[in-house]
Amino acid sequence: MQVTVQIPDLIARGRSPDDVAVDVSRLAVLEAFRRGDISSGRAANLLGMRRISFLEFAAAHGVATMNYDTDDFARELADIAARRT
């Protein structure tokens, strides 16, 4: 899909239209990953980078790279405890 948007000069900071387009595309993929619409592997593929590079990119932008909550942690602790008995 091709989309045309107006980017204020202040945001573009004198960068080329191609550079701005790359940034917008990366951020769109990052947002799709953040929402859970795509996996990290799919996001990396779309951006032409290795998965670890995408995970580093996501983390650098404050996007959680793992969906691991306290309930998951509690289940793991229970599993570990059960194996010890």
N, C-alpha and C positions, 0 to 999 in steps of 0.2 A: 504494500500500500504506500502510496506517496501522498504526503500531506504538506501543505504550504502554510507556514506560520510567520508572523512578524515577531522578531526578537529585537527588543530595544538595544540601541548602541551601547548603553551602559552595561547591559548584560553580556553582549558580544565582545566588548572590550577590544575592538579593532581586530578581532580574529576573522579568519576567512569563513565564508559561508559553508565550505566543506567541513572545516573543523567544528563549527557550531552544529552542523547536521550530525556529525559523529557523536558529539556529546549528547544531543537530544535523543538519538537512537539508543545509546548506552543507558541513559536514564530511563527511557521507556521500558527497556528490557529489565532493568533493575526493579522498576516498579511492578512489572508483571510477576517477577520472582517474589518480591516482598508480599504481594497479595496472595501468593500461592497458586497463581495461574499456570506457571511453568516451573520445572525443576531447575536446579543449579546446572545440571548437565546440558539441558536444553538451552538455558540462557547463555552458557559458555559457547555452545555451538552457534547460536545466533550471532554472537559477537566475534566469532572466529578466534577464540582464545581457549586455553586449557581450563579445565574445571577449577583447579587450584587458583589460577589467576582470577577467575571470576569470583571465587569465594573471598579472595583478598580484596578485590574491588568492592564487593558488597560490604564487607566488614569496614573498609575505609570510609564508606558512606553511611555507616551506622545501621545497616540492615542485618538483622540476625541471620546467621547462616545455618542454624540448626533449630528445629522445632522441638525443643526438649524442655519440658516444664517440671515443676516439683513433683507432680504425680508420676511422671516417667522415672524420676530419680528415686522416689519411694518404692516403686515396683522393682527397680534394679536392686535396691538395698534388701528388699524382701527376698528376691531371688538368690542373692548372695548368702543371706542368712539361712535360707532353706537348704542350700547346698552344703553348708557347714555341718548340718545335723545328720 
